[in-house]
C-alpha cells in the first residue's frame, strides 16, 4: 500500500474517531444532529447487509470538454468497493462504504462515506428506485497532493432484488467536473 493510500485511511479513521457516539452528546437528553447521524451510521453498520461495488463508467459530458482532453481521459474505471447497506424503517436506503478505482487520469482514487437515498418500489415488483445524497472523504493524487477532502454529491439508484445500478453526477465548469460516475452494487443477504 502506498503512502498516498495510508494518508487517506488515516484521515478516515480520524474522522470516525472524532464523530464517535459520545463526541456530540446533547445536554437535553436528545441526541442532537450529530447523535442522530451517528445512530444512523451505527444502525447501518450493525444491521446492514454486506455490499460489493464495481465501478464501470466515468462519462465526461461532451459539451464541457475539449476533444484533446476527452481523447486522454479514462472512462472505464477499474476498481472495487465494499460497504454495509440497509433499507431503514421508512424504506430508505442507507450505506457506509469505501471504494477505490482509477480516476479520469488512470490514477488511483479512494473514497469512503455514507449514502442516504429515499427509495420507492415500483408497483408490486422487486424494482426499486431512489434519489438521495452521499457525503464522503475522497483522495486523489491530482488534488491537494493526495490529502483527503470532503464532498457531498447527489446519488441515484435503480435496482432489482440484490442488484442495483447507482450513479452520481459531479458538477463543474469548462474542462473540469461535469462527470457522470456509475457503478454496480450487489447486496449479499
C-alpha positions, 0 to 999 in steps of 0.5 A: 500500500502506498503512502498516498493510500495510508494518508487517506485511511488515516484521515478516515479513521480520524474522522470516525474517531472524532464523530464517535457516539459520545463526541456530540452528546446533547445536554437535553437528553436528545441526541442532537444532529450529530447523535442522530447521524451517528445512530444512523451510521451505527444502525447501518453498520450493525444491521446492514447487509454486506455490499460489493461495488464495481465501478464501470463508467466515468462519462465526461459530458461532451459539451464541457470538454475539449476533444484533446482532453476527452481523447486522454481521459479514462472512462472505464474505471477499474476498481472495487468497493465494499460497504454495509447497506440497509433499507431503514424503517421508512424504506430508505436506503442507507450505506457506509462504504469505501471504494477505490478505482482509477480516476479520469487520469488512470490514477488511483482514487479512494473514497469512503462515506455514507449514502442516504437515498429515499427509495420507492418500489415500483408497483408490486415488483422487486424494482426499486428506485431512489434519489438521495445524497452521499457525503464522503472523504475522497483522495486523489493524487491530482488534488491537494497532493493526495490529502483527503477532502470532503464532498457531498454529491447527489446519488441515484439508484435503480435496482432489482432484488440484490442488484442495483445500478447507482450513479452520481453526477459531479458538477463543474465548469469548462474542462473540469467536473461535469462527470457522470460516475456509475457503478454496480452494487450487489447486496449479499443477504 
